Amino acid sequence: MSEHGPHVANAATAKDESVLTHGVTERTHASTPQAIALEELARDGFTVVRHALSPHQVAIAAAGMDRLYAEQVAEFGEENIALIRDKYIVRSMLAFDPFFLHDVACNPALLGIVRASLGEAISLSSQVGILSPPDDRLYQLAWHRELQYQHFTASRPIALQTLICIDRFSAESGGTFFLPGSHLHEPFPSDEYVRAHEYQINAEPGDAVVFNALAYHRAGLNRSGRIRRAINNLYTLPIIQQQINFSRMLDGKYREDPFLAGLLGYRWDVADSVIAWRRAHLPATKR
């Protein structure tokens, strides 16, 4: 499941051999794909999951992103989209097409890692599709954290992102760069450190990167001559407010589903009054 590159290429021992140690009395153990992914998340801040989407699902996602982007541009106006720096961004696809909820936001290979890391009380803060055209200098080329403007660390993850590759991510197509371990340090490092330690993802359509939202990352410049699509899902603890209110957009749909009611924000919505808050905490048969 998980193999983000440098540790595989530079491994001192073969995979079927034990790693030799001397004077080591404490260590972690990870034998399952999910456990390995969680260890990489903890130490490096990111991990790659191969084949999260099938080729058929990738084709549906690509067509759906293109269609929904065209509809959103027509609705808001191309000039206005550019004015607010939202060009080539598709927002909240799951509210318009259930594929992006069930197959993408609730993708079992990715959601299993998210739930193991954050727990069961999670909220989907945002879902964004990115259409990166060739040679276009989007603002995502700049280093940033997904929780922007924040210079703190947390002893446990408070937000994870899944970046699903719909097209190939490579040096040519501008695959995403990460700074390993940057989720563990409050300030952004020096230019010299960044140049020496940045790591670019190579991934095929259907692969995904799961990463800590406090890990610094940036997009690469797409020089492939073709569009590069990706889908970002930001999962957070409920203490972080949703970017867009999915529960209102969906108008009650999935409210009775025990898990989706939390993921989509129904359980965490701010109550309008004391009586509304109390009614929400009654058993469903008493409301």
C-alpha positions in Angstrom: 0.0 0.0 0.0 2.6 2.5 1.1 5.9 3.3 -0.7 6.8 6.9 -1.1 10.3 6.3 -2.5 13.5 7.3 -0.7 13.3 4.6 2.0 12.7 2.0 -0.7 15.5 3.1 -3.0 18.0 3.6 -0.2 17.2 0.6 1.9 20.3 -0.9 3.6 18.8 -4.4 3.6 16.5 -6.4 1.4 12.8 -6.5 2.3 13.0 -10.1 3.4 16.0 -9.5 5.8 15.8 -8.1 9.3 17.2 -4.6 10.0 20.3 -5.0 12.2 20.6 -2.8 15.2 23.0 -2.3 18.1 22.1 -0.8 21.5 18.4 -0.4 20.5 16.0 -1.1 23.3 12.9 0.7 22.0 11.5 0.6 18.5 8.2 0.6 16.6 6.8 -2.4 14.8 4.8 -2.2 11.6 4.0 -5.3 9.6 0.7 -4.5 7.8 0.3 -2.0 5.0 -1.8 0.3 7.1 0.6 0.2 10.0 3.5 1.1 7.7 1.5 4.0 6.3 0.7 5.3 9.7 4.4 5.1 10.7 5.4 7.0 7.6 2.7 9.6 8.4 4.0 10.0 11.9 7.7 10.3 10.9 7.7 11.9 7.4 4.2 13.5 7.3 3.1 11.7 4.1 2.7 8.3 2.6 1.7 7.0 -0.8 -1.1 4.6 -1.3 -1.0 2.7 -4.6 -4.2 1.9 -6.6 -6.7 3.7 -4.4 -8.9 4.1 -7.4 -9.3 1.6 -10.2 -8.8 2.7 -13.9 -12.6 2.8 -14.3 -13.0 5.0 -11.3 -10.2 7.3 -12.6 -12.0 7.7 -15.9 -15.3 8.6 -14.1 -13.5 11.1 -11.8 -11.7 12.8 -14.8 -14.9 13.2 -16.7 -16.9 14.3 -13.7 -14.3 17.0 -12.7 -14.2 18.4 -16.2 -18.0 18.5 -16.3 -18.5 20.1 -12.9 -15.8 22.7 -13.5 -17.5 23.8 -16.7 -20.8 24.1 -14.8 -19.3 26.0 -11.9 -17.6 28.5 -14.3 -20.8 29.0 -16.2 -22.6 29.6 -12.9 -20.2 32.1 -11.4 -18.5 33.5 -14.5 -15.0 32.9 -15.8 -13.9 36.5 -15.1 -15.2 36.3 -11.5 -13.5 32.9 -11.0 -10.2 34.3 -12.1 -10.7 37.4 -9.9 -10.9 35.4 -6.7 -8.0 33.2 -7.8 -10.2 30.1 -8.1 -9.4 29.3 -11.7 -9.0 25.6 -12.5 -10.5 24.7 -9.1 -13.6 22.5 -8.8 -15.3 22.7 -5.4 -17.4 20.3 -3.3 -18.0 17.8 -6.1 -19.7 15.4 -3.7 -22.7 17.8 -3.4 -23.4 17.4 -7.1 -22.3 13.9 -7.9 -22.5 11.0 -5.3 -19.5 9.3 -6.9 -17.3 11.9 -5.3 -18.8 11.0 -1.9 -18.9 7.3 -2.0 -15.9 6.4 -4.2 -13.7 9.4 -3.4 -14.3 10.9 0.0 -15.3 7.5 1.5 -12.7 5.6 -0.4 -12.0 2.6 1.9 -8.2 2.4 1.3 -7.8 6.0 2.2 -10.5 6.4 4.8 -9.2 3.5 6.8 -5.9 5.3 7.3 -7.6 8.6 8.1 -9.9 6.9 10.7 -6.9 5.0 12.2 -5.1 8.3 12.6 -7.8 10.8 13.6 -10.4 8.5 15.2 -14.1 8.1 14.4 -15.1 11.7 15.2 -14.0 13.3 11.9 -15.3 16.0 9.6 -14.7 16.5 5.9 -13.6 20.1 5.9 -13.3 20.5 2.1 -13.2 18.6 -1.2 -11.4 20.3 -4.1 -10.6 19.2 -7.6 -7.5 20.8 -9.1 -7.1 21.0 -12.9 -3.4 22.0 -13.5 -2.9 23.1 -17.1 0.5 23.0 -18.8 2.9 25.8 -17.9 0.4 27.7 -15.8 1.8 29.2 -12.6 -1.0 28.5 -10.1 -0.7 29.8 -6.6 -0.3 26.2 -5.4 3.3 26.3 -6.7 4.2 28.2 -3.4 5.0 26.2 -0.3 2.1 26.0 2.1 0.4 24.0 4.8 -3.1 22.9 4.2 -4.0 24.6 7.5 -2.6 27.9 6.2 -1.0 30.7 8.3 -0.5 28.2 11.2 2.9 27.9 12.8 2.4 25.3 15.5 2.7 21.5 15.8 0.5 19.0 17.5 1.4 15.8 19.4 -1.2 14.0 17.4 -2.6 14.7 13.9 -5.6 17.1 13.9 -6.1 17.0 10.1 -5.1 14.8 7.2 -5.4 15.3 3.5 -5.8 12.8 0.7 -4.4 13.9 -2.7 -5.8 11.5 -5.3 -3.9 11.4 -8.6 -6.3 11.4 -11.6 -3.4 11.9 -14.0 0.2 10.9 -13.7 2.3 12.7 -11.2 6.0 13.0 -12.3 8.8 15.6 -12.7 7.4 16.3 -16.1 3.8 16.8 -15.1 4.7 18.7 -11.9 4.1 16.1 -9.2 3.6 17.5 -5.7 6.7 18.3 -3.6 6.9 17.6 0.2 9.3 18.5 3.0 9.6 15.3 5.0 9.1 15.9 8.7 8.0 19.5 8.3 4.8 18.8 10.3 7.0 18.4 13.4 8.5 21.9 13.2 6.8 25.2 13.7 8.7 27.6 11.4 9.2 27.1 7.7 12.9 26.1 7.0 15.6 28.1 5.2 15.8 28.2 1.4 19.0 26.0 1.6 17.2 23.4 3.6 14.3 23.3 1.3 16.4 22.9 -1.8 18.4 20.1 -0.2 15.5 18.1 1.2 12.4 18.6 -0.9 10.9 15.4 -2.3 8.8 15.1 -5.4 6.0 12.5 -5.6 5.9 10.1 -8.6 2.5 8.4 -8.9 0.2 6.8 -11.4 -3.4 7.6 -12.0 -5.4 6.1 -9.1 -2.6 6.4 -6.6 -3.0 8.8 -3.7 -0.9 10.6 -1.1 -2.2 10.8 2.5 -0.4 13.6 4.4 -0.6 15.6 7.6 -2.2 18.9 6.9 0.7 20.6 8.8 3.3 19.2 6.4 4.6 21.7 3.9 4.0 20.9 0.3 3.7 22.6 -3.1 2.7 21.7 -6.6 5.3 21.3 -9.4 5.1 23.1 -12.7 3.3 21.0 -15.3 5.5 20.8 -18.4 3.9 17.7 -19.9 1.7 19.5 -22.4 -1.4 17.8 -20.9 -3.7 18.7 -18.0 -2.9 17.2 -14.6 -5.9 16.5 -12.4 -6.0 15.7 -8.7 -8.6 15.6 -5.9 -7.9 16.9 -2.4 -10.0 15.8 0.5 -9.3 17.5 3.8 -10.4 15.5 6.9 -10.2 17.2 10.3 -11.2 16.8 13.9 -14.6 18.5 14.5 -12.8 21.3 16.3 -11.9 22.7 12.9 -14.7 24.4 11.0 -15.7 23.2 7.5 -14.7 25.4 4.6 -18.1 24.9 3.0 -21.2 23.6 4.7 -21.9 20.3 3.1 -24.9 19.5 5.3 -26.8 22.6 4.0 -25.8 21.9 0.4 -27.1 18.3 0.8 -30.3 19.5 2.5 -30.6 16.7 5.0 -29.4 13.9 2.7 -27.3 11.3 4.6 -28.3 12.9 8.0 -29.5 9.5 9.4 -26.3 7.7 8.4 -24.3 7.3 11.6 -20.9 7.9 10.0 -21.8 10.3 7.1 -23.7 12.5 9.6 -20.4 13.3 11.2 -18.3 13.3 8.0 -20.6 15.8 6.3 -21.0 18.1 9.3 -24.6 17.4 10.5 -23.3 16.3 14.0 -21.0 19.3 14.4 -23.1 22.1 13.1 -23.5 25.1 15.4 -26.9 25.0 17.2 -29.2 28.0 16.6 -30.4 28.1 20.2 -30.3 26.3 23.6 -33.4 24.3 22.8 -32.1 23.3 19.4 -28.8 22.1 21.0 -30.8 20.0 23.6 -33.1 18.5 21.0 -30.1 17.5 18.9 -28.8 15.5 21.8 -32.1 13.6 22.4 -32.4 10.0 21.1 -33.8 10.1 17.5 -37.1 8.7 18.7 -37.6 11.6 21.1 -36.8 14.5 18.9 
